[in-house]
Amino acid sequence: MTPLYLDANATEPLRPAAREAVLAALDLLGNPSSVHAAGRAARQMLEQARRRIAERFGTSPQEVVFTSGATEANALALHSLGQRRRILAGATEHPAILRAVPGIVTVPVLPDGQVDVAALAAALAEGPPALVCLMAANNETGVLHPLEEIAPLCRKHDALLHVDAVQVAGRLPLDLAALGADSLALSAHKLGGPKGAGALLLRRGLDLSALFTGGGQERGRRGGTEALPAIAGFAAAVAELDLAEGQKLAALRDGIEEGARAIVVGAGAPRLPNTSCLLLPGAPAETQVIALDLAGVQVSAGAACSSGKVTASPVLQAMGLGADAGCAIRVSLPWNAPPDAAQRFLTAYAEMRRRLGC
Ligand code: PLP
């Protein structure tokens, strides 16, 4: 039987339309910055991708800056928009935010994983204008921050709001203008595109200085020849996004949570439709992940760590879970999850629990 892939928050399976777009772009010869016909054809493909992404996520094409992924998009936002500002970030942000620049001040989260809005308001009132960085949805728990409440608070205090929207894009409605954010970070491979492309989307008219100046590409905001195949695949994946997928996944997710009889981390907060963080006190996450993998079910223990080593999740620690922070697995359903995904997961999960005696 083919393994059951339930690690979409690490990376989504490639959508067929994205694959086709990547292959078509690989055969395109020109550099988008060249003035001859081959260059113009590449430029046309690049600008079409830019228009598609801008339109889908609520900004104008000239405010889309292509990057290598969300790590770079977040770093660009923090280095540039954070200049001469205090940087406030939620305690459960991704390392792509928390390690982007030194001196970030973290704002605590409540036990359900949502940012403590009163603590954020107090921090905003305390000092000079800030850059506030909050993820739309957490990659480990799926918990959503109340951004509709936070955006006006930021405006009131002359703060800029940068949103790491990687996990929400394609799963829930996302529109930069409607949200009232100043910038959004996106990643192609988290929505069914290829690895190696992402974007920083800016509010219309917001200035941004480059991290790499190079040849002045991306209107001087990100030097370097654009990775056209990855960007074309990114735009093709965006064009395929269908929020109805989320409803289908929510039904599977609910089936998993009802059948698992485990603690569901963040259950009290609004969450992504595809993500469950299941906690079994006393059962190390790494052991659970390995046992499930042997049974053909691929999940992760908190954030995928580049070293492959699993340690207690800082996200769950920030939510106050203490020693249990090392005992939760993340089940994240991909856009193409099979209809029997919940059943197959639950069978493997019950067998794992029986073997581990937990
Ligand atoms: N932000 C969040 C919330 C993520 O989940 C990830 C990937 O795990 C990233 C940023 C980094 O994205 P990328 O792999 O495109 O650099």
Boltz pocket constraint, residues with backbone or C-beta under 6 A from the ligand:
constraints:
  - pocket:
      binder: B
      contacts: [[A, 9], [A, 10], [A, 68], [A, 69], [A, 70], [A, 71], [A, 72], [A, 94], [A, 96], [A, 135], [A, 137], [A, 138], [A, 139], [A, 164], [A, 166], [A, 167], [A, 186], [A, 187], [A, 188], [A, 197], [A, 198]]
      max_distance: 6.0
